[in-house]
Amino acid sequence: MRNFKGYCLFIIFTLLLTGCTGVEKEKPSSNTKITIEPYNMSEKEKLLISKTGVGQIEFFKLNGSLKEDDNLQFSVEEFENGKFKKDLLNTSDGPKTKFKDSLISFGISGIEDEDHSLKLLTGVPSGLDTTKYSNNMTMSSFSKLISEKVTLEKNKPAYLVAWLGTTKNSLRSVESENGELPTGIEEAEIALLYKVLWTDKEKK
């Protein structure tokens, strides 16, 4: 079983590496622009994902370039009753990078586990990051927050995916315009939001 789970993660990692072929080093550009748009999987790709044990996952294409002192941060934020609590995952990709149809993703597995423990997976151009998230939610939803290409603004977060959880009998869907913080998360006991932020590189 352990070997099978390792194989499942390998399939996802391989799909992410396909997007890494579009990552190129280049000199800093004066026309910095970063765009993100949904990546629609083929039927074959959906079939492969269904064999991995990942319950739900969304992929996106990343295009554009960063200046030498810029950075992209990929994170999963936890909200309780609409209020920010903490970052569950936070990964950065290096500067001086051009992205051409590079794949990023957010997914979850372990939905059917008796202890309600989830495995969170975030795919970035340089690889895959995972963490465990324990909760007592009895109902949940998973939704993509953008349906078309969005252009990032520096220091303004773009929210791409939302997982909502509740112990009640109903759960309202959330909405977002151009990747803004979605409305409706205050009605969910727990909300996990996948976020991308274009910011300055931290100085050492």
C-alpha positions as YAML, in Angstrom:
chain: A
units: angstrom
residues:
- id: 1
  name: MET
  ca: [0.00, 0.00, 0.00]
- id: 2
  name: ARG
  ca: [2.88, 2.34, 0.85]
- id: 3
  name: ASN
  ca: [4.46, 1.66, -2.53]
- id: 4
  name: PHE
  ca: [1.14, 2.37, -4.27]
- id: 5
  name: LYS
  ca: [0.80, 5.75, -2.53]
- id: 6
  name: GLY
  ca: [4.34, 6.58, -3.54]
- id: 7
  name: TYR
  ca: [3.51, 5.68, -7.14]
- id: 8
  name: CYS
  ca: [0.40, 7.89, -7.00]
- id: 9
  name: LEU
  ca: [2.42, 10.90, -5.89]
- id: 10
  name: PHE
  ca: [4.96, 10.13, -8.60]
- id: 11
  name: ILE
  ca: [2.24, 10.44, -11.26]
- id: 12
  name: ILE
  ca: [1.21, 13.88, -9.97]
- id: 13
  name: PHE
  ca: [4.84, 14.97, -9.72]
- id: 14
  name: THR
  ca: [5.44, 13.83, -13.30]
- id: 15
  name: LEU
  ca: [2.47, 15.87, -14.53]
- id: 16
  name: LEU
  ca: [3.83, 18.92, -12.71]
- id: 17
  name: LEU
  ca: [7.27, 18.41, -14.21]
- id: 18
  name: THR
  ca: [5.66, 18.57, -17.64]
- id: 19
  name: GLY
  ca: [4.92, 22.19, -16.85]
- id: 20
  name: CYS
  ca: [8.48, 22.74, -15.66]
- id: 21
  name: THR
  ca: [9.70, 22.46, -19.25]
- id: 22
  name: GLY
  ca: [8.30, 25.94, -19.67]
- id: 23
  name: VAL
  ca: [10.53, 27.42, -16.93]
- id: 24
  name: GLU
  ca: [13.49, 29.27, -18.37]
- id: 25
  name: LYS
  ca: [16.20, 31.46, -16.86]
- id: 26
  name: GLU
  ca: [16.50, 34.88, -18.41]
- id: 27
  name: LYS
  ca: [17.84, 38.36, -17.76]
- id: 28
  name: PRO
  ca: [15.57, 40.62, -15.70]
- id: 29
  name: SER
  ca: [12.80, 42.12, -17.83]
- id: 30
  name: SER
  ca: [11.51, 45.68, -17.62]
- id: 31
  name: ASN
  ca: [8.08, 44.47, -18.80]
- id: 32
  name: THR
  ca: [7.24, 42.23, -15.86]
- id: 33
  name: LYS
  ca: [3.82, 40.61, -16.15]
- id: 34
  name: ILE
  ca: [2.43, 37.46, -14.56]
- id: 35
  name: THR
  ca: [-0.80, 35.75, -15.65]
- id: 36
  name: ILE
  ca: [-2.62, 32.68, -14.33]
- id: 37
  name: GLU
  ca: [-5.37, 30.74, -16.07]
- id: 38
  name: PRO
  ca: [-7.14, 27.42, -15.46]
- id: 39
  name: TYR
  ca: [-5.60, 24.34, -17.07]
- id: 40
  name: ASN
  ca: [-8.22, 21.99, -18.47]
- id: 41
  name: MET
  ca: [-7.08, 18.39, -18.23]
- id: 42
  name: SER
  ca: [-7.56, 15.94, -21.06]
- id: 43
  name: GLU
  ca: [-9.59, 12.79, -20.49]
- id: 44
  name: LYS
  ca: [-6.37, 10.78, -20.29]
- id: 45
  name: GLU
  ca: [-4.95, 13.11, -17.65]
- id: 46
  name: LYS
  ca: [-8.19, 12.90, -15.65]
- id: 47
  name: LEU
  ca: [-7.95, 9.11, -15.79]
- id: 48
  name: LEU
  ca: [-4.37, 9.19, -14.52]
- id: 49
  name: ILE
  ca: [-5.33, 11.49, -11.65]
- id: 50
  name: SER
  ca: [-8.26, 9.22, -10.72]
- id: 51
  name: LYS
  ca: [-5.74, 6.41, -10.14]
- id: 52
  name: THR
  ca: [-3.61, 8.41, -7.70]
- id: 53
  name: GLY
  ca: [-5.94, 8.53, -4.71]
- id: 54
  name: VAL
  ca: [-6.15, 12.32, -4.91]
- id: 55
  name: GLY
  ca: [-9.77, 13.20, -4.21]
- id: 56
  name: GLN
  ca: [-9.85, 16.62, -5.84]
- id: 57
  name: ILE
  ca: [-7.29, 18.77, -7.63]
- id: 58
  name: GLU
  ca: [-7.16, 21.86, -9.83]
- id: 59
  name: PHE
  ca: [-4.33, 22.86, -12.17]
- id: 60
  name: PHE
  ca: [-3.42, 26.30, -13.54]
- id: 61
  name: LYS
  ca: [-1.02, 27.67, -16.16]
- id: 62
  name: LEU
  ca: [1.47, 30.32, -15.16]
- id: 63
  name: ASN
  ca: [2.98, 32.71, -17.72]
- id: 64
  name: GLY
  ca: [5.23, 35.74, -17.49]
- id: 65
  name: SER
  ca: [8.55, 36.83, -16.04]
- id: 66
  name: LEU
  ca: [9.98, 38.17, -12.79]
- id: 67
  name: LYS
  ca: [12.57, 40.83, -12.12]
- id: 68
  name: GLU
  ca: [15.66, 39.94, -10.11]
- id: 69
  name: ASP
  ca: [14.21, 41.32, -6.87]
- id: 70
  name: ASP
  ca: [10.72, 39.82, -7.38]
- id: 71
  name: ASN
  ca: [9.31, 36.59, -5.99]
- id: 72
  name: LEU
  ca: [6.21, 34.41, -6.26]
- id: 73
  name: GLN
  ca: [4.74, 32.90, -3.11]
- id: 74
  name: PHE
  ca: [2.35, 29.93, -3.19]
- id: 75
  name: SER
  ca: [0.45, 29.27, 0.03]
- id: 76
  name: VAL
  ca: [-2.57, 27.60, 1.62]
- id: 77
  name: GLU
  ca: [-4.33, 29.81, 4.17]
- id: 78
  name: GLU
  ca: [-6.66, 28.56, 6.90]
- id: 79
  name: PHE
  ca: [-9.71, 30.64, 7.86]
- id: 80
  name: GLU
  ca: [-12.10, 29.95, 10.76]
- id: 81
  name: ASN
  ca: [-15.57, 31.50, 10.43]
- id: 82
  name: GLY
  ca: [-14.20, 33.94, 7.88]
- id: 83
  name: LYS
  ca: [-11.19, 35.06, 9.92]
- id: 84
  name: PHE
  ca: [-7.61, 34.30, 8.92]
- id: 85
  name: LYS
  ca: [-5.91, 31.86, 11.30]
- id: 86
  name: LYS
  ca: [-2.59, 30.75, 9.79]
- id: 87
  name: ASP
  ca: [-0.62, 29.58, 6.76]
- id: 88
  name: LEU
  ca: [-0.60, 25.79, 6.38]
- id: 89
  name: LEU
  ca: [1.84, 25.75, 3.46]
- id: 90
  name: ASN
  ca: [4.06, 28.49, 2.09]
- id: 91
  name: THR
  ca: [6.43, 27.93, -0.82]
- id: 92
  name: SER
  ca: [8.40, 30.39, -2.92]
- id: 93
  name: ASP
  ca: [9.83, 30.12, -6.41]
- id: 94
  name: GLY
  ca: [13.10, 31.85, -7.24]
- id: 95
  name: PRO
  ca: [13.61, 35.13, -9.12]
- id: 96
  name: LYS
  ca: [15.08, 35.66, -12.63]
- id: 97
  name: THR
  ca: [12.57, 33.17, -13.96]
- id: 98
  name: LYS
  ca: [10.40, 33.15, -17.04]
- id: 99
  name: PHE
  ca: [7.27, 31.02, -16.89]
- id: 100
  name: LYS
  ca: [5.78, 29.61, -20.07]
- id: 101
  name: ASP
  ca: [2.69, 27.45, -19.51]
- id: 102
  name: SER
  ca: [4.22, 26.28, -16.22]
- id: 103
  name: LEU
  ca: [1.80, 24.22, -14.15]
- id: 104
  name: ILE
  ca: [0.79, 24.95, -10.56]
- id: 105
  name: SER
  ca: [-1.88, 23.08, -8.59]
- id: 106
  name: PHE
  ca: [-3.74, 22.52, -5.35]
- id: 107
  name: GLY
  ca: [-5.30, 19.21, -4.40]
- id: 108
  name: ILE
  ca: [-6.41, 17.11, -1.44]
- id: 109
  name: SER
  ca: [-6.47, 13.41, -0.62]
- id: 110
  name: GLY
  ca: [-7.68, 11.36, 2.34]
- id: 111
  name: ILE
  ca: [-11.24, 12.67, 2.16]
- id: 112
  name: GLU
  ca: [-12.66, 9.28, 3.11]
- id: 113
  name: ASP
  ca: [-10.33, 8.70, 6.08]
- id: 114
  name: GLU
  ca: [-12.18, 8.01, 9.33]
- id: 115
  name: ASP
  ca: [-10.15, 10.59, 11.28]
- id: 116
  name: HIS
  ca: [-11.06, 13.29, 8.70]
- id: 117
  name: SER
  ca: [-7.34, 13.98, 8.19]
- id: 118
  name: LEU
  ca: [-6.56, 15.55, 4.83]
- id: 119
  name: LYS
  ca: [-3.35, 15.56, 2.85]
- id: 120
  name: LEU
  ca: [-2.85, 18.92, 1.14]
- id: 121
  name: LEU
  ca: [-0.81, 18.99, -2.06]
- id: 122
  name: THR
  ca: [0.53, 22.15, -3.71]
- id: 123
  name: GLY
  ca: [2.33, 21.90, -7.01]
- id: 124
  name: VAL
  ca: [4.69, 24.72, -7.98]
- id: 125
  name: PRO
  ca: [6.97, 25.03, -11.03]
- id: 126
  name: SER
  ca: [9.90, 23.63, -9.03]
- id: 127
  name: GLY
  ca: [8.11, 20.61, -7.54]
- id: 128
  name: LEU
  ca: [5.50, 19.37, -5.06]
- id: 129
  name: ASP
  ca: [4.87, 20.25, -1.40]
- id: 130
  name: THR
  ca: [2.53, 18.37, 0.98]
- id: 131
  name: THR
  ca: [1.27, 18.56, 4.55]
- id: 132
  name: LYS
  ca: [-1.33, 16.88, 6.77]
- id: 133
  name: TYR
  ca: [-4.39, 18.78, 8.02]
- id: 134
  name: SER
  ca: [-6.52, 17.34, 10.83]
- id: 135
  name: ASN
  ca: [-10.11, 18.50, 11.27]
- id: 136
  name: ASN
  ca: [-13.53, 17.30, 12.43]
- id: 137
  name: MET
  ca: [-15.61, 18.54, 9.50]
- id: 138
  name: THR
  ca: [-18.39, 16.22, 8.31]
- id: 139
  name: MET
  ca: [-19.27, 18.00, 5.06]
- id: 140
  name: SER
  ca: [-17.00, 19.78, 2.59]
- id: 141
  name: SER
  ca: [-16.79, 21.38, -0.84]
- id: 142
  name: PHE
  ca: [-13.92, 22.04, -3.23]
- id: 143
  name: SER
  ca: [-14.15, 24.73, -5.89]
- id: 144
  name: LYS
  ca: [-12.04, 26.61, -8.41]
- id: 145
  name: LEU
  ca: [-12.25, 30.38, -7.92]
- id: 146
  name: ILE
  ca: [-11.21, 31.63, -11.36]
- id: 147
  name: SER
  ca: [-12.65, 30.58, -14.71]
- id: 148
  name: GLU
  ca: [-10.46, 32.64, -17.05]
- id: 149
  name: LYS
  ca: [-7.05, 34.27, -17.24]
- id: 150
  name: VAL
  ca: [-6.18, 36.78, -14.52]
- id: 151
  name: THR
  ca: [-3.23, 39.16, -14.38]
- id: 152
  name: LEU
  ca: [-1.46, 39.40, -11.05]
- id: 153
  name: GLU
  ca: [-0.93, 42.76, -9.38]
- id: 154
  name: LYS
  ca: [2.13, 43.13, -7.20]
- id: 155
  name: ASN
  ca: [1.45, 42.62, -3.48]
- id: 156
  name: LYS
  ca: [-2.18, 41.72, -4.20]
- id: 157
  name: PRO
  ca: [-3.06, 38.06, -3.53]
- id: 158
  name: ALA
  ca: [-4.88, 35.93, -6.09]
- id: 159
  name: TYR
  ca: [-7.04, 33.16, -4.62]
- id: 160
  name: LEU
  ca: [-7.39, 30.19, -6.98]
- id: 161
  name: VAL
  ca: [-9.07, 27.35, -5.07]
- id: 162
  name: ALA
  ca: [-11.23, 27.02, -1.95]
- id: 163
  name: TRP
  ca: [-11.92, 23.99, 0.27]
- id: 164
  name: LEU
  ca: [-14.74, 24.59, 2.75]
- id: 165
  name: GLY
  ca: [-15.72, 22.42, 5.71]
- id: 166
  name: THR
  ca: [-18.61, 22.33, 8.18]
- id: 167
  name: THR
  ca: [-20.16, 20.10, 10.83]
- id: 168
  name: LYS
  ca: [-23.64, 21.35, 9.92]
- id: 169
  name: ASN
  ca: [-26.08, 19.93, 7.37]
- id: 170
  name: SER
  ca: [-25.55, 22.52, 4.65]
- id: 171
  name: LEU
  ca: [-22.68, 24.40, 3.06]
- id: 172
  name: ARG
  ca: [-22.96, 27.47, 0.87]
- id: 173
  name: SER
  ca: [-20.76, 27.81, -2.21]
- id: 174
  name: VAL
  ca: [-18.33, 30.73, -2.39]
- id: 175
  name: GLU
  ca: [-17.67, 33.20, -5.19]
- id: 176
  name: SER
  ca: [-14.67, 35.25, -6.23]
- id: 177
  name: GLU
  ca: [-14.11, 37.91, -8.86]
- id: 178
  name: ASN
  ca: [-10.71, 37.87, -10.58]
- id: 179
  name: GLY
  ca: [-9.11, 35.91, -7.76]
- id: 180
  name: GLU
  ca: [-10.14, 38.22, -4.93]
- id: 181
  name: LEU
  ca: [-10.84, 36.91, -1.42]
- id: 182
  name: PRO
  ca: [-14.04, 34.91, -1.94]
- id: 183
  name: THR
  ca: [-17.32, 35.99, -0.41]
- id: 184
  name: GLY
  ca: [-19.19, 33.49, 1.73]
- id: 185
  name: ILE
  ca: [-16.23, 31.98, 3.62]
- id: 186
  name: GLU
  ca: [-17.54, 33.53, 6.84]
- id: 187
  name: GLU
  ca: [-20.42, 31.04, 6.69]
- id: 188
  name: ALA
  ca: [-18.03, 28.07, 6.67]
- id: 189
  name: GLU
  ca: [-16.50, 26.84, 9.90]
- id: 190
  name: ILE
  ca: [-13.24, 26.12, 8.07]
- id: 191
  name: ALA
  ca: [-11.94, 27.45, 4.76]
- id: 192
  name: LEU
  ca: [-8.64, 26.53, 3.12]
- id: 193
  name: LEU
  ca: [-7.67, 28.92, 0.33]
- id: 194
  name: TYR
  ca: [-4.91, 28.35, -2.23]
- id: 195
  name: LYS
  ca: [-3.21, 31.68, -2.90]
- id: 196
  name: VAL
  ca: [-0.52, 33.10, -5.18]
- id: 197
  name: LEU
  ca: [1.23, 36.35, -4.30]
- id: 198
  name: TRP
  ca: [3.67, 38.36, -6.42]
- id: 199
  name: THR
  ca: [5.94, 40.22, -4.03]
- id: 200
  name: ASP
  ca: [9.48, 41.41, -3.40]
- id: 201
  name: LYS
  ca: [12.18, 38.88, -2.67]
- id: 202
  name: GLU
  ca: [13.12, 38.77, 1.00]
- id: 203
  name: LYS
  ca: [16.56, 40.22, 1.59]
- id: 204
  name: LYS
  ca: [19.00, 37.99, 3.45]
...
